[in-house]
Amino acid sequence: MEHLDIPDEELLEQIGYRLLPIFELAYGVKLDGATQAANIRTLSEAARNSYLAISHRRLFVKALITDWYRQKEDGEQAMTPDYAAALIKGQSEKLNQLADASQAPY
């Protein structure tokens, strides 16, 4: 994925759009397409703007799935840019906590 000729914005959004029906099927839910398309764009931008040690692509996928699960339980809502940035940062911190000194999670 690091050497594809697809702009990061398009790549992350396409990943999100392809993961959505898989998530819906796996959890037996139907999320609002327009809300989730906006959330995918917002989270994609937050991931691309992050300057963290972990790959922004990995953080995007982890944060997106985590938030879909939260929305499944608590109801759907549009992400704000601040929420998306905090979600990306929070996933980075969680992955760093899981890593030991010899094995980074990226």
DOTORKOL-676363 format. One record per residue (C-alpha): residue number from 1; x, y, z. Coordinates in steps of 0.25 Angstrom, whole numbers, plus 2048, in hexadecimal, padded with zeros to 3 digits. Last residue first. Layout:
BEGIN
<r n="NUM" x="X" y="Y" z="Z"/>
...
END
This chain:
BEGIN
<r n="106" x="80D" y="7FD" z="832"/>
<r n="105" x="80B" y="7F8" z="840"/>
<r n="104" x="819" y="7F9" z="845"/>
<r n="103" x="820" y="7ED" z="849"/>
<r n="102" x="82D" y="7ED" z="851"/>
<r n="101" x="829" y="7F6" z="85C"/>
<r n="100" x="81B" y="7F1" z="85E"/>
<r n="99" x="80F" y="7F6" z="856"/>
<r n="98" x="801" y="7F6" z="85D"/>
<r n="97" x="802" y="803" z="863"/>
<r n="96" x="807" y="809" z="855"/>
<r n="95" x="7FA" y="803" z="84F"/>
<r n="94" x="7F1" y="80A" z="859"/>
<r n="93" x="7F9" y="817" z="857"/>
<r n="92" x="7F7" y="817" z="848"/>
<r n="91" x="7E8" y="813" z="84A"/>
<r n="90" x="7E6" y="81F" z="853"/>
<r n="89" x="7ED" y="829" z="849"/>
<r n="88" x="7E4" y="824" z="83D"/>
<r n="87" x="7D8" y="826" z="846"/>
<r n="86" x="7DC" y="833" z="84B"/>
<r n="85" x="7DE" y="838" z="83C"/>
<r n="84" x="7D1" y="832" z="839"/>
<r n="83" x="7CA" y="839" z="844"/>
<r n="82" x="7D0" y="847" z="841"/>
<r n="81" x="7CC" y="845" z="832"/>
<r n="80" x="7BE" y="843" z="836"/>
<r n="79" x="7B8" y="835" z="834"/>
<r n="78" x="7AA" y="834" z="830"/>
<r n="77" x="7A1" y="82B" z="839"/>
<r n="76" x="79C" y="81D" z="839"/>
<r n="75" x="796" y="816" z="845"/>
<r n="74" x="79C" y="812" z="852"/>
<r n="73" x="79F" y="803" z="850"/>
<r n="72" x="7A1" y="803" z="841"/>
<r n="71" x="7A7" y="810" z="842"/>
<r n="70" x="7B2" y="80B" z="84B"/>
<r n="69" x="7B4" y="7FF" z="842"/>
<r n="68" x="7B5" y="809" z="836"/>
<r n="67" x="7BF" y="811" z="83E"/>
<r n="66" x="7C9" y="805" z="841"/>
<r n="65" x="7C8" y="801" z="832"/>
<r n="64" x="7CC" y="80F" z="82E"/>
<r n="63" x="7D7" y="811" z="838"/>
<r n="62" x="7DD" y="804" z="835"/>
<r n="61" x="7DD" y="807" z="826"/>
<r n="60" x="7E2" y="815" z="827"/>
<r n="59" x="7ED" y="811" z="831"/>
<r n="58" x="7F2" y="807" z="827"/>
<r n="57" x="7F2" y="811" z="81B"/>
<r n="56" x="7F8" y="81C" z="824"/>
<r n="55" x="804" y="812" z="826"/>
<r n="54" x="809" y="813" z="835"/>
<r n="53" x="813" y="81D" z="83A"/>
<r n="52" x="809" y="828" z="839"/>
<r n="51" x="808" y="835" z="831"/>
<r n="50" x="7F9" y="835" z="82F"/>
<r n="49" x="7F4" y="83D" z="823"/>
<r n="48" x="7F1" y="831" z="81A"/>
<r n="47" x="7EA" y="82A" z="826"/>
<r n="46" x="7E1" y="837" z="828"/>
<r n="45" x="7DE" y="838" z="81A"/>
<r n="44" x="7DA" y="829" z="819"/>
<r n="43" x="7D2" y="82B" z="825"/>
<r n="42" x="7CA" y="836" z="81F"/>
<r n="41" x="7C8" y="82F" z="812"/>
<r n="40" x="7C4" y="822" z="818"/>
<r n="39" x="7BA" y="82A" z="821"/>
<r n="38" x="7B4" y="831" z="815"/>
<r n="37" x="7B2" y="823" z="80E"/>
<r n="36" x="7AD" y="81E" z="81B"/>
<r n="35" x="7A2" y="828" z="81C"/>
<r n="34" x="79E" y="827" z="80E"/>
<r n="33" x="79D" y="817" z="80E"/>
<r n="32" x="795" y="816" z="81B"/>
<r n="31" x="799" y="80A" z="822"/>
<r n="30" x="792" y="7FC" z="820"/>
<r n="29" x="795" y="7F2" z="82B"/>
<r n="28" x="797" y="7E3" z="82C"/>
<r n="27" x="7A5" y="7E4" z="832"/>
<r n="26" x="7AD" y="7DD" z="828"/>
<r n="25" x="7A5" y="7E1" z="81C"/>
<r n="24" x="7A5" y="7F0" z="820"/>
<r n="23" x="7B4" y="7EF" z="823"/>
<r n="22" x="7B6" y="7E9" z="815"/>
<r n="21" x="7AD" y="7F3" z="80F"/>
<r n="20" x="7B5" y="7FE" z="815"/>
<r n="19" x="7C3" y="7F9" z="812"/>
<r n="18" x="7C3" y="7FC" z="803"/>
<r n="17" x="7BF" y="80A" z="805"/>
<r n="16" x="7CA" y="80C" z="810"/>
<r n="15" x="7D5" y="806" z="807"/>
<r n="14" x="7D0" y="80F" z="7FC"/>
<r n="13" x="7D1" y="81B" z="805"/>
<r n="12" x="7DF" y="818" z="809"/>
<r n="11" x="7E4" y="816" z="7FB"/>
<r n="10" x="7DD" y="822" z="7F6"/>
<r n="9" x="7E3" y="82B" z="800"/>
<r n="8" x="7F1" y="824" z="7FF"/>
<r n="7" x="7F2" y="827" z="7F0"/>
<r n="6" x="7F2" y="81A" z="7E8"/>
<r n="5" x="7FF" y="815" z="7E2"/>
<r n="4" x="802" y="80B" z="7EC"/>
<r n="3" x="80F" y="80A" z="7F3"/>
<r n="2" x="80C" y="809" z="802"/>
<r n="1" x="800" y="800" z="800"/>
END
